[in-house]
Amino acid sequence: MKARLVLLAVLLPVTARADLNALVSPGPLSAPHAALDGKCDACHVPFKGVPDAACLACHATTAQHIADRRGPHAEYAQKGQKCATCHVDHRGRTHALSPAPDKGFDHKTTGFPLEGQHASRPCASCHKAGPNGPKWAPLSMACKACHTDVHKGGFGDRCGACHSAARWKPTTRAIADHKLDMHGGHAGLPCAKCHEAGAHLATTSRCDDCHKQGHGGTKAPCATCHNTTDWHQATFTHDFCSCILPGKHQTAQCLQCHPKFRFTPTPFECAACHLKDRKHEDLGACAQCHSALSWKTKTFDHNKAHAGYAPWRLDGHHLEVGCENCHKQKGQFRGAPRACEGCHKVPKHGDFGACAKCHVTAGFDKPRFSHDKTRFPLDGGHKAVACETCHARFKPGAFTPGPNACATCHTDVHDGQFARSSKPRGCADCHTPAAWKPSTVSVARHAELGYPLVGRHVAVKCASCHLAGQFAGTKHACADCHVDRHRGRLGNDCAKCHEERGWKPPRPGFDHGAATGFQLAGAHDGLACGQCHGASHDRLATVAKVTCATCHTPRHGAEFGADCTKCHKPTRFSDVPAFDHTRTLFPLERRHAALPCVACHDATKPRRAGDPTTCRPCHGDPHRGRTQAECGDCHRADRFSLVRFDHDRTAFPLRGRHFVTACRDCHTNDQFVGIRGECVACHRGDRRRADAMHVDHRTLPFDCSECHKAFNW
């Protein structure tokens, strides 16, 4: 049918087509779309209905919101919801094209979240009704669009600076919230005094935003000197700027340097104020010599270059000399002599050139002549020797370098033994000028001399082997230095068992089993030799066969025989294979299972097959036979003090408070047999007290249970 209507509309003339549109229209368009009456193809596409593009072609603002992905229409578009789903037309001129939103509508999507009192207001409060229903968009988000400006524009349009949507009053800003100090003259000012037409609403503000600058040119904040309490009471601190005022400047009045309250520019040069105080020629900046702390105290640094002055270093004794000693002409500092002879009288000791060639300002008696330029450079201990010590004996040309040069000044403490040896050596072969001791004979050098030093020999002092200073012909055998602790019984070849790294333990690779027939294993492997062989190393030397009993006393006596290895291992004596005690008449339970064997099987109390298996042979009987029962009737092997006796098996079952009473409170003196069951047997004192307090109580029988109970007396 639709196809026929479309074909008919194409074939009909324009006038007839308009009549056809009116004929097939479902109803009149709403007032905003009235201009589109009869123009079906403006919105409709055959067989496709009304596409979103047709709507957005006219509603450009909504199209832009969708493109920017903001607002509720953007959310609907992302969900694939068509415009015509909500905005239905052809329902009459008064039909509202935009229906009211659902109750779950999120107002945040509009860019104006409903907060505070806005959240409880009905939609019609802002979206006023019109000819075609409420106006949903676009609406202004400014406060004044809905609210009357009670300030009449006095604070601008930033209502949120002081108010919130929660409530109009009180405001969110108070005097205490001001970043600016609101004390003193600021206190009590009305808001409009400073915030006229919305001015000065920034977080911070400057004084000159409201007040006129009266010091012409200064850029410092007013608060640097002034406060809101008293404008005229200035408290400027000169440490704030680079013109720090030290010394006497701190007591000067402000106007002495800043006439007529002109603070900038103010000259910092001393001469700007103190030109009249200068008593000498112009030497440049006064601070080169003077300070604000004291005009008379000189601070001139001779070691630095100044205007018109080349540095002339003052050190040594020159630091102790007053200025006037060199600058003798009053008020004249330039042109002072710089050569030594300009101030000092040169002694008559020959022509050696400039004084500084040999002498220094630290002291005339401390020459700085370099002996390195001679055939005998000074190093080591020679540096500390006074010049006259050597030059009192030697004249120029009297010194001859060579191996025997030391003997020229020093005595040969070795009495010429190195000079007489087959390989003559000089002092410098073993000693240096730095120090006579220690010598330069290192471990490597000693090996070159025919006897390498290894092990403990490295730390031995030379005099321990080279007695009386005798170095040539020293013997190398061990017995030449060491006492034979074996007294010759093991021969003279010490290296068979020992090495230089230490006398104890034996050298690596020593096989005790191969050498003695007794292999060291387990705990024996870490023992010191003397623990078995004695301090003199002569024990066991005559024993034909060494067994455990040779060194160890059997703890079991002869109970288990003499071969300890049947149960024990050489690793540890306690390494005994697990024995199954259940095969005996006394299985080990609870605490007995954790006891070591020797706790019961000791040489002092041997335990053998057939011995009694009761408790008393080991633990004794603390009750001394008064119970006429076995220990196991009341006690267990896990905790002896925890008694598990069932009193119900006796003639006196425990009830009430008797149940928590300690055994010995009734069974005094370990008496467990023949105890009377009457109450007075234990509570005789309670009976006497009751008889004394109540006369009638004396006539009552001794069976207390007629009136009293064990649970509560």
VOGU-3710 file (C-alpha; in Angstrom, 3 decimals, decimal comma):
1> mkarlvllav> 0,000/0,000/0,000  2,866/2,406/0,938  4,527/1,746/-2,417  1,347/2,674/-4,265  0,980/5,940/-2,359  4,597/6,907/-3,084  4,171/6,119/-6,792  0,955/8,123/-6,831  2,652/11,085/-5,130  5,400/11,106/-7,767
11> llpvtaradl> 3,026/11,043/-10,682  0,626/13,710/-9,349  1,248/17,417/-9,978  2,499/19,669/-7,116  -0,942/20,988/-6,152  -2,385/17,547/-6,076  0,691/16,304/-4,106  0,058/18,926/-1,381  -3,515/17,763/-1,080  -2,167/14,193/-0,808
21> nalvspgpls> 0,225/15,193/2,078  -2,711/16,670/3,935  -4,652/13,551/3,219  -2,051/11,102/4,624  -0,823/13,337/7,550  -1,606/11,758/10,954  -2,423/15,181/12,446  -1,410/18,859/12,736  2,190/19,735/13,697  2,998/21,496/16,995
31> aphaaldgkc> 3,268/25,303/16,963  7,145/25,369/16,672  6,923/23,154/13,551  3,861/24,915/12,040  5,968/26,338/9,230  6,603/22,766/8,041  2,928/21,949/7,377  2,638/20,133/4,071  6,453/19,729/3,789  6,659/16,103/4,772
41> dachvpfkgv> 9,966/15,538/2,948  11,619/18,182/5,153  11,732/15,636/7,959  10,528/12,284/6,604  12,515/9,936/4,383  10,523/7,292/2,516  10,641/3,899/4,223  13,031/5,308/6,973  10,815/7,541/9,043  12,396/10,645/10,632
51> pdaaclacha> 16,229/10,277/10,862  18,228/12,162/13,580  20,094/14,073/10,867  16,837/15,786/9,809  16,259/17,042/13,380  19,913/18,104/13,989  19,987/19,987/10,689  17,745/22,601/12,369  18,749/22,134/16,007  22,443/23,019/15,575
61> ttaqhiadrr> 23,073/23,650/19,296  21,950/20,140/20,190  24,061/18,734/17,341  27,130/20,517/18,747  26,459/19,134/22,253  26,325/15,605/20,818  29,567/16,183/18,895  31,246/17,480/22,102  29,819/14,543/24,093  28,226/16,739/26,740
71> gphaeyaqkg> 24,684/17,064/27,988  21,841/14,566/28,153  21,369/14,418/24,367  24,947/13,142/24,019  24,146/10,298/26,429  20,971/9,405/24,490  22,893/9,432/21,196  25,576/7,105/22,641  22,811/4,683/23,667  21,397/4,775/20,108
81> qkcatchvdh> 18,174/6,492/21,144  16,453/8,382/18,288  15,221/11,968/18,602  11,694/10,930/17,626  11,589/8,532/20,579  11,014/11,448/22,969  10,039/14,317/20,657  6,804/13,115/18,997  4,862/15,477/16,674  1,618/15,553/14,620
91> rgrthalspa> -0,462/15,782/17,802  -1,834/19,287/17,460  -0,656/22,863/17,713  -0,603/22,868/21,534  1,293/19,592/21,869  4,547/19,850/23,916  7,422/18,553/21,792  9,725/18,062/24,819  8,114/15,880/27,489  9,030/16,050/31,146
101> pdkgfdhktt> 12,136/13,949/31,952  11,961/10,714/33,910  12,279/10,736/37,692  15,745/9,163/37,436  17,068/11,919/35,163  20,668/12,880/36,108  20,801/16,668/36,068  24,638/16,551/36,147  24,576/15,744/32,438  23,282/19,258/31,752
111> gfplegqhas> 26,390/20,855/33,271  24,350/22,212/36,201  24,254/19,617/39,032  21,404/20,079/41,504  22,952/20,619/44,940  21,728/22,008/48,233  18,270/23,573/48,044  18,231/23,182/44,262  17,875/19,439/44,715  14,447/19,773/46,394
121> rpcaschkag> 12,940/22,309/44,020  10,349/21,170/41,456  11,317/21,352/37,790  8,739/24,084/37,092  10,603/26,459/39,442  13,258/26,963/36,751  11,664/25,480/33,657  8,659/27,843/33,277  5,581/26,676/31,339  5,035/28,128/27,875
131> pngpkwapls> 2,457/27,749/25,100  3,941/24,347/24,222  4,981/23,135/27,702  7,970/23,912/29,926  11,160/25,312/28,444  13,881/22,747/29,054  16,792/24,224/27,107  18,681/26,377/26,667  18,507/28,066/30,090  21,060/30,447/31,658
141> mackachtdv> 23,049/28,936/34,554  23,740/32,309/36,176  22,220/32,829/39,639  20,530/36,072/38,608  18,563/34,206/35,915  16,318/32,905/38,713  17,268/34,925/41,811  16,996/38,658/42,480  20,363/40,342/43,059  19,837/41,939/46,469
151> hkggfgdrcg> 23,232/43,655/46,093  22,020/45,342/42,881  25,246/44,527/41,061  27,423/45,847/43,889  29,462/42,611/44,057  29,275/41,535/40,423  27,734/38,268/39,258  29,957/35,813/41,206  27,356/34,847/43,822  29,238/31,609/44,538
161> achsaarwkp> 32,148/33,569/46,006  30,104/34,168/49,185  26,956/32,018/48,919  26,240/28,341/48,312  23,316/26,340/47,019  22,863/24,862/50,503  21,557/28,161/51,883  21,720/31,849/51,080  22,496/32,834/54,678  24,803/32,692/56,443
171> ttraiadhkl> 27,367/33,358/53,739  30,312/31,047/53,178  32,717/33,917/53,677  33,206/35,705/56,990  35,688/38,213/58,315  37,793/35,359/59,703  38,005/33,750/56,245  39,797/36,729/54,709  43,366/36,088/53,634  43,928/39,794/54,220
181> dmhgghaglp> 44,405/40,916/57,823  41,011/42,273/58,936  42,160/43,722/62,249  42,908/47,298/63,113  41,586/49,812/60,597  40,090/47,062/58,427  37,851/45,863/61,276  34,230/46,966/60,938  34,409/47,976/57,274  31,280/47,043/55,281
191> cakcheagah> 31,842/44,542/52,475  30,834/47,005/49,756  33,589/49,387/50,894  36,216/47,142/49,279  34,212/44,826/47,032  32,377/47,463/45,045  30,979/46,118/41,754  32,538/42,728/42,529  36,082/44,066/42,787  38,904/42,554/44,892
201> lattsrcddc> 37,446/39,064/45,090  40,803/37,427/44,356  42,410/35,165/46,981  45,015/37,825/47,788  45,175/41,542/47,258  47,668/44,356/47,676  47,305/47,447/49,822  47,621/49,721/46,802  44,514/48,070/45,316  42,578/50,367/47,659
211> hkqghggtka> 45,145/52,767/49,119  47,253/55,344/47,334  51,027/54,731/47,391  52,602/57,640/49,244  56,326/56,894/48,957  56,759/57,432/45,257  58,673/54,662/43,584  59,173/52,031/46,276  58,129/48,585/45,109  58,044/46,849/48,466
221> pcatchnttd> 54,651/45,727/49,822  53,127/48,158/52,322  53,062/45,411/54,975  56,864/45,444/54,931  56,728/48,550/57,141  53,105/49,210/58,082  50,285/47,329/59,785  46,522/47,711/59,904  46,522/48,768/63,560  48,568/51,969/63,181
231> whqatfthdf> 49,705/53,189/59,768  52,281/55,604/61,223  53,981/53,013/63,430  56,464/51,635/60,857  58,497/48,505/61,708  60,722/48,010/58,648  63,542/45,473/59,064  66,535/46,124/56,832  67,382/42,415/56,717  64,555/42,103/54,179
241> cscilpgkhq> 66,630/43,588/51,358  70,236/43,454/50,164  71,050/46,679/52,063  71,494/44,969/55,414  72,360/47,562/58,068  75,088/46,321/60,414  76,789/48,066/63,275  76,056/51,733/64,003  73,650/52,007/61,073  71,084/50,170/63,179
251> taqclqchpk> 70,693/53,173/65,511  70,351/55,776/62,746  66,977/57,435/62,162  65,178/56,534/58,925  65,031/60,123/57,675  68,803/60,545/58,078  69,236/58,350/55,000  65,743/58,693/53,469  64,956/62,461/53,523  61,363/63,453/52,787
261> frftptpfec> 60,351/59,765/52,924  62,097/59,014/49,645  63,009/55,351/49,957  63,943/54,602/46,358  66,441/55,105/44,976  68,746/55,306/47,997  72,530/55,082/47,367  74,381/52,291/49,175  77,920/53,695/48,819  79,549/54,899/52,047
271> aachlkdrkh> 80,752/58,114/50,429  77,155/59,122/49,715  76,799/59,954/53,424  80,314/59,801/54,911  82,467/61,704/52,422  83,311/64,253/55,110  84,729/61,518/57,351  87,443/60,381/54,894  90,966/61,418/56,083  93,092/59,988/53,270
281> edlgacaqch> 93,343/59,973/49,524  90,570/58,398/47,506  91,216/54,640/47,654  87,874/53,525/46,257  85,100/51,854/48,234  85,376/52,457/51,975  84,340/48,841/52,695  87,771/47,710/51,432  89,242/48,844/54,761  86,393/49,804/57,087
291> salswktktf> 83,181/48,242/58,358  79,990/49,610/59,816  80,859/47,992/63,142  83,897/50,225/63,679  85,473/52,892/61,482  88,889/52,482/63,125  89,081/48,688/62,802  90,783/48,005/59,458  89,517/45,122/57,330  91,599/45,682/54,194
301> dhnkahagya> 92,570/42,377/52,551  96,119/42,689/51,206  95,772/39,365/49,405  93,067/40,529/46,984  93,216/42,875/44,033  91,494/46,210/44,499  90,899/49,230/42,287  94,342/50,597/41,426  96,090/48,038/43,644  97,873/44,783/42,824
311> pwrldghhle> 97,759/42,059/45,549  100,691/41,899/47,977  100,174/38,867/50,177  100,436/39,360/53,924  101,379/36,176/55,786  103,721/35,002/58,500  105,047/37,733/60,767  103,718/40,418/58,425  100,234/39,705/59,787  101,363/41,011/63,186
321> vgcenchkqk> 102,652/44,349/61,853  100,455/47,454/62,128  99,531/49,407/58,952  101,533/52,483/60,013  104,766/50,448/60,288  104,853/50,155/56,496  102,617/53,080/55,457  104,555/55,633/57,450  103,307/58,778/55,657  100,000/59,837/57,274
331> gqfrgaprac> 97,040/59,607/54,947  99,160/58,042/52,188  98,824/54,336/51,455  99,836/53,979/47,825  103,499/53,663/46,887  104,678/51,682/49,952  107,843/49,598/49,266  107,369/45,898/48,468  110,971/44,617/48,575  112,304/43,158/51,861
341> egchkvpkhg> 115,116/45,661/52,086  112,574/48,492/51,905  111,709/47,793/55,558  114,304/45,264/56,808  118,029/45,638/57,348  119,866/42,977/55,301  122,513/41,089/57,385  126,034/40,753/56,020  126,262/37,050/55,124  127,346/37,291/51,533
351> dfgacakchv> 125,537/37,818/48,300  122,894/35,082/48,007  120,444/37,080/45,948  116,885/37,956/47,000  115,972/37,234/50,610  112,967/35,195/49,521  115,324/32,717/47,848  116,101/31,201/51,252  113,841/32,900/53,802  110,086/33,128/54,359
361> tagfdkprfs> 107,817/35,509/56,248  106,995/32,772/58,790  110,441/33,401/60,307  113,905/34,444/59,237  115,308/31,285/60,824  113,129/29,032/58,625  114,899/28,838/55,271  113,169/27,445/52,213  116,282/26,477/50,269  115,611/23,391/48,121
371> hdktrfpldg> 118,208/20,694/48,621  116,686/18,809/45,657  118,841/20,893/43,361  121,996/19,392/44,918  123,554/15,917/44,587  121,945/14,966/47,923  118,166/15,602/47,900  116,725/15,685/51,421  113,952/13,189/52,154  112,680/11,196/55,105
381> ghkavacetc> 114,408/11,965/58,394  116,948/14,204/56,673  114,299/16,867/56,137  114,055/17,613/59,864  117,783/17,975/60,382  119,053/21,532/60,913  121,347/22,892/58,206  124,289/23,400/60,553  124,137/19,767/61,743  125,627/18,666/58,412
391> harfkpgaft> 127,208/21,806/57,089  129,302/22,286/60,236  131,342/19,262/59,078  131,090/19,288/55,304  132,117/21,944/52,925  130,977/22,104/49,307  132,408/19,084/47,433  133,156/17,013/50,572  130,221/14,618/50,048  130,685/11,533/47,823
401> pgpnacatch> 127,541/9,563/46,849  127,696/5,731/46,803  126,803/2,527/48,760  128,866/3,643/51,754  127,589/7,234/51,781  125,551/6,641/54,962  128,661/5,689/56,937  129,948/9,191/56,348  127,552/10,427/59,085  126,082/7,267/60,668
411> tdvhdgqfar> 127,731/4,421/62,676  127,427/0,895/61,211  125,450/-0,983/63,894  126,037/-4,273/62,052  129,780/-4,024/62,614  130,624/-4,526/58,924  129,133/-8,036/58,617  127,445/-7,133/55,284  130,631/-5,651/53,887  132,534/-8,885/54,703
421> sskprgcadc> 129,895/-11,232/53,260  130,195/-12,968/49,904  127,632/-10,519/48,503  128,489/-7,100/49,960  125,440/-4,897/50,633  125,021/-1,258/51,588  122,669/0,424/54,087  120,217/1,464/51,348  119,594/-2,215/50,512  117,609/-2,616/53,752
431> htpaawkpst> 116,934/0,892/55,095  115,518/4,222/53,853  115,962/7,827/54,956  112,305/7,834/56,049  113,085/5,680/59,114  115,877/3,327/60,183  113,237/0,864/61,455  111,511/-1,125/60,135  113,810/-2,250/57,343  112,694/-2,586/53,743
441> vsvarhaelg> 113,250/-6,348/53,759  109,779/-7,565/52,824  108,503/-11,121/52,559  109,375/-11,148/48,871  112,886/-9,752/49,570  113,485/-12,395/52,273  112,838/-15,140/49,713  115,533/-13,601/47,516  117,947/-13,886/50,458  117,531/-17,706/50,511
451> yplvgrhvav> 114,761/-18,356/53,084  111,134/-17,718/52,046  108,910/-16,445/54,878  105,524/-18,180/54,885  102,760/-18,793/57,426  103,488/-17,658/60,981  107,066/-16,755/60,087  105,764/-13,666/58,296  104,714/-12,003/61,575  107,867/-12,927/63,523
461> kcaschlagq> 110,167/-10,036/64,428  113,601/-10,054/62,831  115,402/-10,161/66,211  113,610/-13,403/67,156  115,708/-15,301/64,593  118,617/-12,920/64,059  119,938/-12,844/67,613  122,347/-10,096/68,660  121,967/-8,433/65,252  123,573/-11,359/63,405
471> fagtkhacad> 122,050/-11,629/59,910  124,703/-13,298/57,808  124,945/-17,107/58,168  121,601/-17,627/59,992  120,629/-21,363/60,191  117,367/-22,575/58,617  116,456/-25,825/60,476  113,320/-25,847/62,712  115,259/-27,107/65,746  117,649/-24,150/65,454
481> chvdrhrgrl> 114,843/-21,859/66,681  112,071/-24,097/68,088  112,056/-26,476/71,094  111,197/-30,085/70,185  108,112/-30,791/72,329  108,306/-34,466/71,378  111,832/-34,749/72,773  113,147/-36,478/69,687  110,693/-39,407/69,832  109,176/-38,487/66,419
491> gndcakchee> 112,414/-37,621/64,637  113,694/-34,265/63,325  111,400/-33,911/60,303  108,789/-31,522/61,810  107,200/-30,995/58,376  105,737/-34,503/58,479  102,999/-33,247/60,810  103,363/-29,473/61,061  103,656/-26,482/58,758  104,561/-22,790/58,982
501> rgwkpprpgf> 100,915/-21,647/59,020  100,643/-22,894/62,620  101,950/-25,589/64,950  98,325/-26,524/65,629  96,458/-28,194/63,980  98,667/-30,594/61,926  99,372/-29,705/58,358  96,705/-30,389/55,730  96,871/-33,915/54,330  98,120/-35,543/57,557
511> dhgaatgfql> 96,507/-39,024/57,662  96,052/-40,052/61,279  94,676/-43,434/60,289  97,634/-44,326/58,096  100,181/-43,026/60,597  98,685/-44,454/63,838  96,062/-47,038/62,824  93,277/-44,966/64,500  91,121/-43,158/61,969  89,828/-39,773/63,180
521> agahdglacg> 86,139/-39,546/62,333  83,085/-37,730/63,631  83,721/-35,802/66,837  87,326/-37,049/66,959  88,103/-35,118/63,786  87,874/-31,686/65,451  89,794/-32,482/68,626  93,106/-30,857/69,440  96,042/-33,289/69,504  96,720/-32,620/73,196
531> qchgashdrl> 93,218/-33,717/74,216  94,224/-37,305/73,468  98,016/-37,175/73,533  98,359/-34,933/76,594  100,126/-31,645/77,043  103,522/-33,331/76,590  102,274/-35,420/73,618  103,510/-38,667/75,242  100,152/-40,208/76,200  98,994/-43,271/74,202
541> atvakvtcat> 102,518/-43,723/72,810  102,805/-47,213/74,400  99,161/-48,345/73,971  99,001/-51,321/71,604  95,324/-50,916/70,634  93,240/-47,853/71,290  89,568/-48,402/72,153  86,851/-46,082/73,435  87,559/-47,091/77,019  91,200/-46,000/76,557
551> chtprhgaef> 90,103/-42,364/76,784  86,426/-42,493/77,890  85,069/-43,912/81,139  82,016/-46,129/80,359  78,913/-44,512/81,856  77,115/-47,849/82,010  79,854/-49,757/83,785  79,998/-53,326/82,471  76,204/-53,434/81,959  76,361/-53,313/78,119
561> gadctkchkp> 79,867/-54,638/77,580  83,058/-52,840/76,487  82,282/-52,316/72,787  80,674/-48,859/72,790  80,285/-48,849/68,989  77,449/-51,368/69,243  75,162/-48,501/70,321  77,115/-45,269/69,870  78,724/-43,556/66,902  81,909/-41,469/66,749
571> trfsdvpafd> 79,912/-38,436/65,517  78,308/-37,892/68,929  78,012/-40,078/72,026  74,278/-39,322/72,081  73,785/-40,699/68,560  72,190/-43,988/69,672  69,883/-45,970/67,354  66,251/-45,847/68,445  65,432/-48,690/70,841  61,871/-50,088/70,895
581> htrtlfpler> 61,054/-50,009/74,599  57,655/-51,594/74,004  59,474/-54,892/73,755  60,230/-54,608/77,471  57,872/-54,790/80,439  58,009/-50,958/80,736  56,729/-49,159/77,594  57,782/-45,468/77,525  54,835/-43,091/77,653  54,433/-39,323/77,960
591> rhaalpcvac> 57,396/-37,757/79,775  59,232/-41,053/80,005  59,436/-41,076/76,192  61,461/-37,842/76,158  64,028/-38,902/78,774  67,557/-39,851/77,704  68,539/-43,452/78,283  71,029/-42,583/81,042  68,256/-40,990/83,104  67,232/-44,511/84,080
601> hdatkprrag> 70,073/-46,730/82,831  72,937/-45,199/84,822  76,020/-46,866/86,244  74,846/-45,816/89,737  71,390/-47,384/89,264  71,552/-50,068/86,556  68,288/-51,337/85,155  68,252/-54,899/83,817  65,728/-57,381/82,583  63,629/-58,682/85,442
611> dpttcrpchg> 63,934/-55,520/87,570  60,649/-54,110/88,985  58,866/-51,706/86,639  57,091/-49,684/89,291  57,635/-45,974/89,940  59,331/-46,242/93,316  62,738/-47,645/92,188  63,414/-44,355/90,305  61,179/-41,767/91,975  60,953/-43,011/95,536
621> dphrgrtqae> 57,729/-42,775/97,581  56,955/-39,230/98,825  53,980/-40,671/100,795  56,238/-43,113/102,664  53,904/-46,103/102,193  50,834/-44,505/103,815  48,578/-44,792/100,733  48,671/-48,584/100,359  48,239/-47,955/96,597  50,362/-47,783/93,482
631> cgdchradrf> 51,498/-44,393/92,123  49,568/-44,979/88,895  46,278/-45,000/90,801  46,527/-41,219/91,256  49,359/-39,944/89,061  50,299/-40,099/85,384  53,610/-39,942/83,575  52,786/-36,629/81,884  52,279/-34,482/85,048  52,984/-35,883/88,519
641> slvrfdhdrt> 51,392/-32,883/90,264  48,072/-33,331/88,421  46,246/-35,917/90,546  43,572/-37,974/88,786  42,316/-40,082/91,755  38,603/-40,954/91,611  37,360/-40,152/95,133  33,956/-41,554/94,303  35,445/-45,017/94,756  35,942/-44,238/98,476
651> afplrgrhfv> 33,393/-43,918/101,255  33,611/-40,101/101,009  32,657/-38,845/97,474  33,763/-35,242/96,919  30,881/-32,798/96,493  30,561/-28,999/96,486  33,559/-27,162/97,828  35,260/-30,410/98,755  35,728/-31,003/95,047  38,164/-28,035/94,668
661> tacrdchtnd> 39,949/-28,539/97,971  43,624/-29,574/97,759  44,339/-33,186/98,820  46,710/-32,195/101,615  44,099/-29,932/103,249  42,350/-33,119/104,436  45,135/-35,708/104,135  47,594/-33,999/106,447  50,972/-35,571/107,063  50,437/-37,728/103,916
671> qfvgirgecv> 47,782/-39,718/105,800  45,482/-41,252/103,164  44,213/-44,392/104,996  41,947/-44,366/108,056  40,629/-40,821/107,602  37,333/-40,185/109,397  34,384/-39,058/107,240  32,544/-36,887/109,841  32,550/-33,119/109,261  34,081/-32,383/112,658
681> achrgdrrra> 37,116/-34,435/111,737  38,286/-31,469/109,626  35,986/-28,646/110,802  36,328/-29,050/114,576  37,312/-25,415/114,908  34,200/-24,295/112,996  32,042/-26,391/115,394  33,606/-24,765/118,450  33,048/-21,258/117,109  29,413/-22,048/116,311
691> damhvdhrtl> 28,901/-23,494/119,825  30,343/-20,360/121,370  28,135/-18,051/119,313  24,875/-20,044/119,634  24,092/-21,798/122,937  21,494/-24,033/121,280  24,121/-25,261/118,814  25,755/-27,369/121,542  22,757/-29,658/121,751  22,810/-30,467/118,027
701> pfdcsechka> 24,241/-33,780/116,768  27,611/-33,959/115,073  26,065/-34,757/111,672  26,399/-31,273/110,196  24,690/-32,312/106,940  21,292/-32,023/108,608  21,612/-28,217/108,430  24,568/-27,483/106,160  25,566/-28,477/102,633  28,985/-28,899/101,076
711> fnw> 28,057/-26,471/98,267  27,393/-23,466/100,541  27,820/-23,500/104,329
//
